[in-house]
Amino acid sequence: MPDGEIITGTITIAGRLDKALAGAADLSRERVKNLIAAGAVQIDGTTARNGSAKVKEGAAYSISLPPPEMLAAEPQDIPLNVVFEDQHLIVINKPAGMVVHPAAGNPDGTLVNAVLFHCKGQLSGINGVARPGIVHRIDKDTSGLLVVAKSDAAHEGLAKQFADHSIIRRYLAVCAGHPNPASGTIAGRIGRSDRDRKKMAVLPDDATRGKHAVTHYEVRQRLNHASLIECRLETGRTHQVRVHCASIGHALLGDPVYGRTPKCLRALLEDLGFRRQALHAARLGFRHPISAETLDFCAELPSDMRELIDETAR
């Protein structure tokens, strides 16, 4: 949800204001508390002052979101694995552990810092100084392919393809257990969890918040107490593969947020030093936004995931 705007709506569940507003507006409860304290929330036309106050279902709310603190990303000479590059865009195989763009807590050392250096500062300015060129993201501890726009025209063309779900995206993941059936589709709205607002979750079918999400999966290799699966994304929601796999009881190995590693595999992951979700963006395909050429890229599994698969296959 963009900052620097006013969002409006109605309360869907009566109760404490901060909790009810967090659910209705799809914001974290802590964020809502801070916005109330700043006088940025109105309920039925009156400025809210107390997050613990009771609010009725159907009450109209208005939230004035402050503009984000803009972080001027500086070019940094950080090695990049460039898969493809022309004057309009660059495709990169991102290593696990690298944050995509600067944010609070990660002001530098990001993919954006590295690409700014590599491209001599020439990136699309659509997302401002904090996220130049960024059309989509993958999590810090997920490895694999993503595309960065150098020009505004390329950015707009790529963003349109992501919006209409014509982008080809395939992920390889190692999940706990053996999914049954071995191939299928996971569909469900993804939004912030009611239990932990820092996490995402599959919401009830009748939920009025969150975003529609669809993941198609197929088991590629049965392992001991685990499986290598391929996931094809129709949509691209926050933590989509991780949340969807956890929702069917097959969380990704090493995922510190959405899954518990089976007891029989904990010692192995510790011995391997594997401390991230076992997830890799292995394939990315799209139509070049300027030339209309069909582009399709693949990235082999990184060594840590290959080792994990080999060890769990024994």
N, C-alpha and C positions, 0 to 999 in steps of 0.2 A: 504494500500500500504506500503510495508516494507521500512524502512529507511536503509541508508548505502549502497545504490545501485544507479546505473545510469539508468534513464528511458528515453526512446526516443519515438518520434512519430511525427505527423504532425499537424499543426494548422488546425482546422476544420471550424472556423469562423473568418474572418478578423476583425481587430479592434485594440483597445488598447491591448498592449502586455500582461499586467497582467491579464486582463479579459479573453482574448482569451486563454491564457495558462492555466488559472484556469479551464476553461471549457474542454479543450482538455486533460489535465493531471489528471482531477478529484481531484484537490487540492483546498484548500480554497484560496481566493484571497490574504488574508493577508499573508498566507504562501508563496505564489508566490512572493509577494513583498519582503519578507525577503530573499528569495533565490536569487532574482535578486541583491539585495543589497550586498549579500555575494559573488557575482560573480560566482554563481553555475549554471547559465542558459546560454545556447548557442543557438542562432538562426542561422540556415544555417552556422554553424561552427564559428560564431563570438560571443564572450561573450556579453551578453545583460547587459546594464547599466541603462536603463531608462524604468520603467514599463509603462509609458504613451506613449511610442513610438508606432507607428503604425506597425502592422505586417500583412502580406498577408496570405490568405488561402493557404494551401499547404506547408507553410514554415516548415522546419524540425527543431525540437527542441531536446535538450538534457539537462536533469536536473540531477545534482549530489546531491543526497539526503544525508545529513550528518547522521552519526549513531545516534540513540537515546541516550538521557542521561539515563544511566542505573541506576535505583534506587534499591539498595540492600534491598529487603524486609526482615524485621526482624520478627521473631516469636512474636506473641502477644496473651496473654491469653484472647481471646474473645469467648463467648459462641457460639456454632454451633448447628444447628438442623440437625444431621446426620441421613439420611434415610437408607443408606447402606454403608458398608465399607469392603474391603478386602485388601490384600497386594498390589493390583494393582491399585485400584481406590477408590474414595469416592464420594457418591452422597449426596448433601446438599440441604436443603430447605432454600433458602436465604431470609432474611427479607427485606422488602422495606427499602430503606435508606442506605443500605450497598453497597459500591463500590466494584467491583470484584477484581481489582488489582491496585497496586500503580501507580500513574501518577502525573504529575504536578498539584498541588493543593490538592492532596489526597495522601500524602506520606506514611500514615499508617492508621490503623483502618479498613483495607480492608479485604475482604474474604481471600485473599492470606496470609495476616499476621496471620489470625486466623487458617487457615489450616496448615501453617508451624508449628505453635505451637502444634496443635492437632496431626500432623503426625511426630513430632520431626524432621522437616526439610526435610523429605524424599518425595520430589515431582519431577516429570519429569523436566529435565533441558532444554528441547527443546526450550522453549520460553525465556530462559535466566533469569537473576536475577530479572528482573522487573515483569515477568509474569510466574513464575514456575507453571507447572501443568495445566495451563489454556488451555482448548481445545475449549471452546466457552464461550460467555458472555451473561448476561442479564443486562438490564439497572439498574442503581443505584436505581431508584424508582419503579422498577418492582420486585415483589416477586416471589418466586417459585424455581423450581428444576434446578440444573445444576450439571454436573459431572466434577470432577477434577482428572487428571491422576497422579498416584504416580510414575510410571516408564515410561521410554521412549518407551518401547514396547507397553504399554497400550495407551500412547499418540498417537502414530502413528496409531494404530488400530482404535481408536475412531475418529481421524481426517479423516481417510479414509471413515468412515461411514457418517460423516457429509458432506464430499465432494460428495459422491454419493447419498446423500439425503435419505438414508435408516433409519435414526434416526426418531423415532416417537416423535413428539412435538405437544402438545395441550396447547393452552392458553385459559383462561377464561378472558373476558373483559366486562366492562359495557360501552356501547357506547350511544351517544345521539340519540334520535329518534328511529324509527322502520324500520330497513332495509327492502326493498321491491325489489326483493323477499326475503323471510325469510332465504333462503340459497343460496349460490352461490360461485363463484370463482373470486378473484381479481388478475389480472395478469398485470404486467407492470414493466419496468426497473426502478430500484431505484438508484438514484445518488444524488449528491449535488444540492441543489436548485440554480437556476440562480439568484433568488431574494435575497436569504439569504444563504451564503455559509456555515453557521453554521448548517443549517437544511438539511434534506434529502427530496426528493420529487419524485413522479412518473413522469418519463420523457416521452417525446413524443415517439411514436412508432418507429420513424425513428432515434432516438438518437443513436449516436455511442459511448456513454459513459454510465456509470452506469452498474448495474448488473441485470440480469433477476431475477424476484421474483414472487412467486405464493403463495397466501393465500386462503384457502377454509374456509368459515365461515358458521355458522348455528345459528339461534336464539334459545336460550335455554329457555328464559323466557321474556315475554313482561312486561315492567314496565311502570310507569307513565312518559312519555316523554323520556324514555330510554329503553335499552334492554340489557339483559345478553346474550352474544354470546360466542360461542366456535370457536376458530380459529385453523385450522390445517395447519401447515407450510410445504410446499414442499421445500422451500429454507430458509436460515437464514441470511437475510440482516440486516444492521443497521436500527433499529427502524421500522422493516418491518410491524408489526401489526398496529402500531400507524400511519404510513404513509399511508398504504393501506386503513384503515378504514376512515381516514380523506379524502382520495381521492374520496370516494363515498358519502361524506356528512354526515358521522356518526362517528365523532371523539370521542375518548375515553374521558369519564368524567374525569375532573381533569388534563388533559394533558396540561401543561403550554406552550408547544411548537407548537403542531399541531392542537389544537382545542380550541374553545371558548365554555365554559360551557353555555348551554341554560339559558336564564335569569330566567326561571321558576325554575331552579335547583340550582342557585348560592347560595341562602340563605341556602339551605339544606346542601350543601357541606361545607359552612362556619360554620354552626352550628355543623356539625360532625367533623370539623377540618380535612377534607379530602383534602390533598394538594399534591396529586401525581396522575399519570395516573392510572386509574382503570384497571390494567393488572396483571395477575398472571400466571406463568408457571406451569400449573396444572398436566401435564403428561409428562414423559420422558421415552422412551423405546429404547433399543439398544441391540446389541449382545455383550456379554462380549468379549473384544479384546483378551483375553488369553484363556479362557475356552470355548468360543463360546456359552455359555449358554445365552438364551434369558432372558433379564431383563426388567421389566416394572414397573415404579413407579408412584404413584399419590400423590399429596399434596393437602389437603383441602384448601379452600379459607381462607385467613387470616381474623381476626376479623373485620378489618376496611372495607374490601370489603363486608363481610357478612352483616355488619350493613348498608352499603350504599344500598345494594340490598333490604334489609328488609324495609328500609325507603322509597325507591322509588317504592316499590310494594304496598304501602298503598294508 
